[in-house]
Amino acid sequence: MYTILTHIFIKDYNCPDNPDVRKAYGTLSSGLGIFFNILLFAGKCLSGILSGSVSILADAFNNLSDAGSSIITYIGFRISGKEADADHPHGHGRIEYVTGFIVSLLILLVGLELFKSSLSQTLSPEPIELSNREIIILIASIIIKLYMFSYNFFTSKKIGSAAIKATAMDSLSDAVATTAVVISVILQRSTGIMLDGPAGLIVSLFILFSGFSAARETMGPLTGTSPSPELMEKIREIVNKCPEVQSMHDLFVHDYGPGHTLVSLHVIVPGDGNFREMHDAIDKVERELYDTLHCETVIHMDPSPKESGGADSLEKKVLSEVQSLDPRLTMHDFRLLKDESGNHIYFDVVIPPDFKHLPSETAQILYDRVIALGDYHAVIRVDVSAE
């Protein structure tokens, strides 16, 4: 059924990287969530009123709140698909992360409420009274919620959406919670043991964990987590195959939402090369990064240093001092400038994220080591690697 729906409602469904196709996936997923949750709300509400079951009515309004979550996700996809404007030069893609975070907060609220009611039921257990008709309604609800989970989960994988994944986990949490209620009723009828409270506590912890995981996944891009190693490797592969590029450094990836990625990096090119030819070659690299990885890329060209004034020998000494601090450290953009005020050394150092010293501490340590090499003034910039 997943394939049937995508084939019917989504044109070019095999191109999930296309922004319009991606928005269509999100719209369809949200639409199904709204439809099924309102359907469940109507059915349970009618059954609850006819039977006088408070638990069925409570579950009905829980489904209504889930429909609200789907509406939030729908709005998020519509806004995130808008083109860039004067106030948002990089587009509106991060709205999708915000809506995913809102859904994850709703999951956490459901988990907290279930934990409170389950704790009360555990401390003061009361029998659960559900008719066979009500149990059948709950089982039908479980089946629909599991279908919604599977559809949203596969859609989130297809288009890489944290918001839809949060919606999928919301559906799974509801299915697990309802399953626990049904199992508790069946066990109570057959054995007389009331396990509703303890089962609810276990389910609530699962829901809280799911909500926390969803919140962390959606907040990560908003707070600036590291890009995936696979993306970094693909960028390096495309850049380094350019004949004019001798090496690259200062690679940064800025995530402005799915399909809105900005990349900046520096490359070393021959210092005596033809500028126009090198510029054309770098332009070609930028276009390939966009066509292949859908990344807007800015590449800064650094000319390789010429051999002069003993700079090469000094650079080797400085590099030795840098790597004696930690072999993982790299150095680039080394310059030796001489004027009336003295000898000035400029260079950049890249440290790993787990380095034992802060960037400011690293710069001071290296400064002390460099000036010990001779009568030099050092200007050192320390960057943290994105990996």
Secondary structure, DSSP 8 states (H G I E B T S, - for coil): -HHHHHHHH-TTTT-TTSHHHHHHHHHHHHHHHHHHHHHHHHHHHHHHHHHT-HHHHHHHHHHHHHHHHHHHHHHHHHHHTS---SS-TT-STTHHHHHHHHHHHHHHHHHHHHHHHHHHHHHS-------HHHHHHHHHHHHHHHHHHHHHHHHHHHHT-HHHHHHHHHHHHHHHHHHHHHHHHHHHHHH----HHHHHHHHHHHHHHHHHHHHHHHHHHHHT----HHHHHHHHHHHHTSTT--EEEEEEEEE-STT-EEEEEEEEE-TTS-HHHHHHHHHHHHHHHHHHH-EEEEEEEEE-----TTHHHHHHHHHHHHHHH-TT-EEEEEEEEEETTEEEEEEEEEE-TT-SS-HHHHHHHHHHHHHTTSSEEEEEEEEE---
